[in-house]
């Protein structure tokens, strides 16, 4: 009998972890006698004081096991779905699904085929990396699962990476094979002279559609590739090859590598984070503990799978037997996919939640007439319910049905039971607002690539905002004093310092980079996150600063630009991007903002007294450059700053406005949409200087107005 033929015990073992601690007991407990000089006590999940969680099923020790357990227990359940493109009608169709059993067969055949291709190419190693370069799609997961089935590991390339960074990763990881989408094949062929190890390209898109001999993509690309010593095949051909060989799995062990995940990095070349199967299982276990998942659930895969956050989420989804529907590739049309999928779980990032929140506010609490009055009444009523000290709740039997569900339906989120936010802090007021609107669990978590994306997570019924919750069952944490920033573990009322993590999900170092690995770790095995945190009496951790991204102004005050940017973006729906800057020789801040045309156009129209269409990009750009509009934006920012109790030196005094000033293409954003600060300063140096010049000139002309 198969180990996985019985009902997975994961569903039984997870239940205690989904229950909150007894009333008044902290979510994370401090272990007595574990404090050290300049360090706080060690904190753990309230159920894990005697040891950290490794798995929820003793038979599941690898990411390979996670998928196999579900595929064997529930082979006919839907697994991976996508929308096919109708070239005749030129529209994307409904979702089409492959079940777990079908995906299991495909991944087995593809894995065997990949190994055989490497053998034919003269690769003698038994464990090596396979490059994976495409947007989220079912074949991304099939490739990753195929690698696992033969003890290989995947090396993801961000779909939006430029050729230079992609070349660096492929050379650094010594890849012999890259599995990719059709548009990247030409780039790979161009890079081949600088990639001596590259021998195989597998296309995830069809290369033969029945064309006349010699006219198919397969024939044309093969002619180009043969001169470079490269074999090009479609995934279908590799699966056929694997099926013909009838070889079994070569399953990995817990300490084998599941992936080398290259961090996008805001400075310097990407670092290859080595992650093992045991780390993947521990991370997936924590995901399943945090969010209830079953075959009744559906998620939408649109955050880059090359980023560990989405990858970890889908490990957990596989363990729960969840349906994974992939977006059709255009993030601007994501809502179309959501409306078709109607996911029950949404994993996202603050940037998208900010956009959703801004759009919802504009149509509800900021709307004129009865609609606005009703919305404000509902928000006020539900806020009072959330703040009830005896029985707090964000649900309302009537308002959720007549108001919340209608808002959710407009975004395809009317079935969503759980919403998760990660990758950056979620503004507390937005967090609170989303809970009121959707009446569901809105959970904030925290993790890094080095911790397999999960270290902290809120309990679903904890309705507090502004924190990342307690430690997950697989992790322990402590705080380290940072005296030069005046954060100490002896601070009152709560200790403050840099968060350090030890975890069953922790990475095994940076690939071929011992120096950076040593910098990231302490001698006793703690990973230094670089995030400054505080921990309250309930064992909930709150990020309050960033050790690496701190500005020091001329008067000696330290500034956290990311915190200020987050507040502005959450409060001003006409802003889509933010870069707050402070020169060390100046006493105040300036900023570069990207505007959201849909909301900026009405704002600018009101300021200028004329109608500006959001679709007239030139008119929007002209309005963004207008001195009166810029001044009005600064005035709005000042209101936000005062409301959020910003100190005078934390308020932006001047700004420029653009449409999409920061993109992955201009290399000012990482593929995970984090701002690269040094390159941004360099690119906008003249604009920043002009912003300072304008303010200083006004101060000189009007000394009384000087700050």
Order of alpha helices (4+ residues) and beta strands (2+ residues): alpha-alpha-beta-beta-alpha-beta-beta-alpha-beta-alpha-beta-alpha-beta-alpha-beta-alpha-beta-alpha-beta-beta-alpha-beta-alpha-beta-alpha-beta-alpha-alpha-alpha-beta-alpha-beta-beta-beta-beta-beta-alpha-beta-beta-beta-beta-alpha-beta-beta-alpha-alpha-alpha-beta-alpha-alpha
